[in-house]
Amino acid sequence: MRYEGPIYRPPSEADSLLIQATIGCPHNRCTFCMVYKNGPRYRARPVNHIKEDILEARRVYGPHVWTLFLPAGNTIAMKTEDLAEICRFARATFPTLERITVYGSSQFIHKKGPGQLEELARAGLGRIHVGLESGDDITLKRIRKGTNARQHIEAGGWLMAAGIELSLYAILGIGGQERTGEHAEETARVINQIGPDFVRLRTFVPKINTPLLEDIMAGRFQMLGPHGVLKETRTLLEHLTISTTLTSDHYTNYINLHGRLPQDKPKLLDQISRALKRDESEYRPFFIGTE
């Protein structure tokens, strides 16, 4: 198998076979993200090269592969017919394959529209990890996400209607002290309208070589401390009304929340209340991420 550039996968794909389908990110403007700031430039790999890697993986691992993740940062931006062909080929090559998963941003999902998403579902694409980050339009504009709340809602709804599992990521603290309330409430509103299968929480950590770190150092962006992040999490959780699985399986978070909503909401809110009684000095220190 051949790989180029940074290769990232969600924690939930730890046991998945990784076959690179695209390189880089076609948006690559988010102010908080450092992954592809120094390249490589986005491009889709030739379909025949991807198929060769799938066949090589079968020779190495055998036919019994259960889950497949197709990096890199925004594989959903690939031509629909090419991605569908890869999905069909992978399922034919690995008869036991239960799930094929990609990363995808709302603006590129939205460009495909319902029809192309349904085509991908028929081809075997089973789950998409989407960086919602925020449902607050002002925050989304400031972090240059390239989308807005309306587009998030439409794209997410089309995915759910197509029968593709949706794993949404929200970044706690990405609105800073100024937008913490709006960020939490608007993010909950958008999530409620989409109704994703999973809501995954990440806490904002500034990364090297990013515009948002420059804003922090210049005093233009005030970060939340541990208690601020926990209070924002509480507000978000209080406003969520849908049935979904909520998890915070990431090293950036101050506490690990995991449960099924709405039934586990009281337990999760109690966990946050207990965490707020701890002094902030007991939580991990501020750090600047390098990966």
C-alpha positions as CSV (number, residue, x, y, z in Angstrom):
1,M,0.0,0.0,0.0
2,R,1.2,3.5,-0.8
3,Y,0.6,6.6,1.3
4,E,1.5,10.3,0.7
5,G,1.3,13.2,3.1
6,P,-0.3,13.1,6.6
7,I,-2.6,10.1,7.2
8,Y,-5.1,10.7,9.9
9,R,-8.1,8.5,10.9
10,P,-10.7,8.9,13.7
11,P,-10.1,6.9,16.9
12,S,-13.2,4.8,16.1
13,E,-11.4,3.6,12.9
14,A,-8.4,2.3,14.9
15,D,-9.0,-1.3,13.6
16,S,-9.9,-0.3,10.1
17,L,-7.8,-1.0,7.0
18,L,-6.5,2.3,5.6
19,I,-6.4,2.7,1.9
20,Q,-5.6,6.2,0.7
21,A,-8.0,7.5,-1.9
22,T,-7.2,11.3,-1.8
23,I,-4.3,13.4,-0.8
24,G,-4.5,16.6,1.1
25,C,-7.6,18.7,1.7
26,P,-9.5,20.6,-1.1
27,H,-10.5,23.4,1.4
28,N,-7.4,23.7,3.6
29,R,-8.4,27.2,4.9
30,C,-9.6,26.4,8.5
31,T,-7.8,28.7,10.9
32,F,-7.5,26.0,13.6
33,C,-6.1,23.2,11.4
34,M,-2.4,22.6,10.7
35,V,-2.6,19.2,8.9
36,Y,-2.1,20.3,5.3
37,K,-0.9,23.9,5.6
38,N,2.5,22.8,4.2
39,G,1.0,20.5,1.6
40,P,0.6,18.3,-0.2
41,R,-1.9,20.0,-2.5
42,Y,-5.3,18.2,-2.8
43,R,-5.8,15.6,-5.5
44,A,-7.6,12.4,-5.9
45,R,-5.5,9.3,-6.5
46,P,-6.1,7.4,-9.8
47,V,-8.8,4.7,-9.4
48,N,-6.5,2.0,-10.7
49,H,-3.8,2.8,-8.1
50,I,-6.4,2.6,-5.3
51,K,-7.6,-0.8,-6.6
52,E,-4.0,-2.0,-6.7
53,D,-3.6,-1.1,-3.1
54,I,-6.9,-2.9,-2.2
55,L,-5.6,-6.0,-3.9
56,E,-2.3,-5.7,-2.1
57,A,-4.1,-5.4,1.2
58,R,-6.0,-8.6,0.4
59,R,-2.7,-10.4,-0.2
60,V,-1.3,-9.1,3.1
61,Y,-4.3,-9.4,5.3
62,G,-6.4,-12.0,3.6
63,P,-10.1,-11.7,2.6
64,H,-11.5,-11.1,6.1
65,V,-11.4,-7.3,6.5
66,W,-14.3,-5.9,8.4
67,T,-13.9,-2.1,8.2
68,L,-12.2,0.1,5.6
69,F,-11.3,3.8,6.0
70,L,-10.4,5.9,3.0
71,P,-8.1,8.8,3.9
72,A,-7.2,11.7,3.5
73,G,-8.8,14.8,4.8
74,N,-11.9,15.1,2.5
75,T,-12.4,12.0,0.5
76,I,-16.0,12.8,-0.1
77,A,-14.8,15.5,-2.5
78,M,-13.7,12.8,-4.9
79,K,-15.8,12.3,-8.1
80,T,-18.9,10.4,-7.1
81,E,-18.5,7.8,-9.9
82,D,-14.8,7.1,-8.8
83,L,-15.6,6.8,-5.1
84,A,-18.6,4.6,-5.9
85,E,-16.4,2.3,-8.1
86,I,-13.8,2.0,-5.3
87,C,-16.6,1.1,-2.8
88,R,-18.0,-1.6,-5.0
89,F,-14.5,-3.0,-5.7
90,A,-13.6,-3.0,-2.0
91,R,-16.8,-4.9,-1.1
92,A,-16.2,-7.5,-3.9
93,T,-12.5,-7.9,-2.8
94,F,-13.4,-8.2,0.9
95,P,-16.7,-10.2,1.2
96,T,-16.9,-9.7,5.0
97,L,-16.6,-5.9,4.8
98,E,-19.2,-4.4,7.1
99,R,-18.4,-0.7,6.7
100,I,-16.6,1.8,4.4
101,T,-15.9,5.2,5.9
102,V,-14.5,8.6,4.8
103,Y,-14.0,12.1,6.1
104,G,-16.2,14.7,4.5
105,S,-16.9,18.4,5.0
106,S,-20.4,19.7,4.7
107,Q,-19.7,22.0,1.7
108,F,-18.5,19.0,-0.4
109,I,-21.3,16.8,0.8
110,H,-23.7,19.6,-0.1
111,K,-22.3,19.8,-3.7
112,K,-23.1,16.2,-4.3
113,G,-26.8,16.6,-3.4
114,P,-29.2,13.8,-2.4
115,G,-29.0,11.8,-5.7
116,Q,-25.2,11.3,-5.6
117,L,-25.2,10.6,-1.9
118,E,-27.8,7.9,-2.5
119,E,-25.6,6.5,-5.3
120,L,-22.7,6.3,-2.8
121,A,-24.9,4.5,-0.3
122,R,-25.9,1.9,-2.9
123,A,-22.2,1.4,-3.7
124,G,-21.5,0.6,-0.1
125,L,-20.3,3.8,1.6
126,G,-21.5,3.3,5.1
127,R,-20.3,6.2,7.3
128,I,-19.0,9.7,7.0
129,H,-17.1,11.6,9.7
130,V,-18.0,15.3,9.4
131,G,-16.3,18.2,11.2
132,L,-19.3,20.3,12.1
133,E,-17.0,22.2,14.5
134,S,-19.8,24.8,15.3
135,G,-23.4,25.6,14.4
136,D,-22.8,29.3,15.0
137,D,-22.5,31.2,11.7
138,I,-20.2,33.9,13.2
139,T,-17.9,31.3,14.6
140,L,-17.9,29.3,11.4
141,K,-17.0,32.4,9.4
142,R,-14.2,33.4,11.8
143,I,-12.6,30.0,11.6
144,R,-13.0,29.9,7.8
145,K,-14.8,26.6,7.8
146,G,-16.2,27.3,4.3
147,T,-19.8,26.4,5.3
148,N,-22.7,27.7,7.4
149,A,-25.4,26.3,9.6
150,R,-28.0,26.0,6.8
151,Q,-25.5,24.0,4.7
152,H,-24.6,21.8,7.6
153,I,-28.3,21.0,8.2
154,E,-29.1,20.3,4.6
155,A,-26.0,18.2,4.0
156,G,-26.4,16.2,7.2
157,G,-30.1,15.6,6.5
158,W,-29.3,14.3,3.0
159,L,-26.8,11.9,4.4
160,M,-29.2,10.6,6.9
161,A,-31.9,10.2,4.3
162,A,-29.5,8.3,2.1
163,G,-28.9,5.8,4.8
164,I,-25.3,6.7,5.4
165,E,-24.3,6.8,9.1
166,L,-23.2,10.3,10.2
167,S,-20.6,11.0,12.8
168,L,-20.5,14.7,13.7
169,Y,-17.6,16.4,15.5
170,A,-18.1,19.6,17.6
171,I,-15.1,21.5,18.9
172,L,-15.6,22.8,22.4
173,G,-14.1,26.3,22.9
174,I,-13.7,27.1,19.2
175,G,-15.9,30.2,19.7
176,G,-13.6,31.5,22.4
177,Q,-14.8,33.4,25.5
178,E,-16.7,35.9,23.3
179,R,-19.0,33.3,21.5
180,T,-19.1,30.5,24.1
181,G,-22.9,30.7,24.7
182,E,-23.9,31.2,21.1
183,H,-21.5,28.5,20.0
184,A,-23.0,25.9,22.4
185,E,-26.6,26.8,21.7
186,E,-26.4,27.1,18.0
187,T,-24.3,23.9,17.7
188,A,-27.1,22.1,19.7
189,R,-29.7,23.6,17.4
190,V,-28.0,22.4,14.2
191,I,-27.3,18.9,15.7
192,N,-31.0,18.6,16.7
193,Q,-32.1,19.4,13.2
194,I,-29.7,16.9,11.6
195,G,-30.2,14.0,14.1
196,P,-26.8,12.3,13.5
197,D,-25.9,8.8,14.6
198,F,-22.9,10.1,16.7
199,V,-21.9,13.3,18.3
200,R,-18.2,13.4,19.1
201,L,-16.7,16.2,21.2
202,R,-13.2,17.6,20.8
203,T,-11.7,20.4,22.9
204,F,-10.0,23.2,21.0
205,V,-6.2,23.0,21.3
206,P,-4.2,25.6,19.3
207,K,-1.8,24.1,16.8
208,I,1.5,25.3,15.5
209,N,1.6,27.2,12.2
210,T,-2.1,28.1,12.3
211,P,-3.8,31.5,12.0
212,L,-5.8,30.9,15.2
213,L,-2.6,30.4,17.2
214,E,-1.4,33.8,15.9
215,D,-4.7,35.3,17.1
216,I,-4.3,33.8,20.5
217,M,-0.7,35.1,20.9
218,A,-1.8,38.6,19.7
219,G,-4.7,38.6,22.2
220,R,-7.4,38.7,19.6
221,F,-8.8,35.3,20.7
222,Q,-9.4,34.5,24.4
223,M,-9.5,30.7,25.1
224,L,-11.7,29.1,27.6
225,G,-10.1,27.5,30.6
226,P,-11.1,24.0,31.9
227,H,-14.2,25.3,33.7
228,G,-15.3,27.4,30.8
229,V,-15.1,24.4,28.5
230,L,-17.1,22.3,31.0
231,K,-19.8,24.9,31.3
232,E,-20.0,25.2,27.5
233,T,-20.3,21.4,27.3
234,R,-23.1,21.6,29.9
235,T,-25.0,24.2,27.8
236,L,-24.6,22.1,24.7
237,L,-25.8,19.0,26.4
238,E,-28.8,20.7,28.0
239,H,-30.0,21.9,24.6
240,L,-29.6,18.6,22.8
241,T,-33.0,16.9,22.4
242,I,-32.4,14.2,19.9
243,S,-31.7,10.5,20.2
244,T,-28.0,9.9,19.5
245,T,-24.7,8.5,20.9
246,L,-22.5,11.2,22.5
247,T,-18.9,10.5,23.1
248,S,-15.7,12.5,23.8
249,D,-13.1,9.9,22.9
250,H,-10.1,12.2,22.5
251,Y,-7.0,13.3,24.3
252,T,-7.9,17.0,24.1
253,N,-10.9,16.7,26.4
254,Y,-10.9,17.4,30.1
255,I,-13.4,14.6,30.9
256,N,-14.6,11.6,29.0
257,L,-18.3,11.8,28.4
258,H,-20.0,8.8,26.8
259,G,-23.7,7.9,26.7
260,R,-26.9,7.5,24.8
261,L,-29.1,10.5,24.6
262,P,-31.6,11.4,25.9
263,Q,-31.7,8.6,28.5
264,D,-28.1,9.2,29.8
265,K,-28.3,13.0,29.9
266,P,-28.9,13.3,33.7
267,K,-25.9,11.0,34.3
268,L,-23.7,13.1,31.9
269,L,-24.8,16.4,33.4
270,D,-24.0,15.1,36.9
271,Q,-20.6,14.0,35.7
272,I,-20.0,17.6,34.4
273,S,-21.2,19.1,37.7
274,R,-18.8,16.9,39.7
275,A,-16.0,17.9,37.3
276,L,-16.7,21.6,37.9
277,K,-16.1,21.1,41.6
278,R,-12.4,20.2,40.9
279,D,-9.9,23.1,40.8
280,E,-8.8,24.0,37.3
281,S,-5.2,23.2,38.3
282,E,-6.1,19.6,38.5
283,Y,-6.8,19.4,34.7
284,R,-4.3,19.1,32.0
285,P,-2.2,22.2,31.4
286,F,-2.4,24.5,28.3
287,F,-0.3,23.2,25.4
288,I,0.2,23.9,21.7
289,G,-0.4,20.9,19.5
290,T,2.1,19.8,17.0
291,E,0.1,17.1,15.1
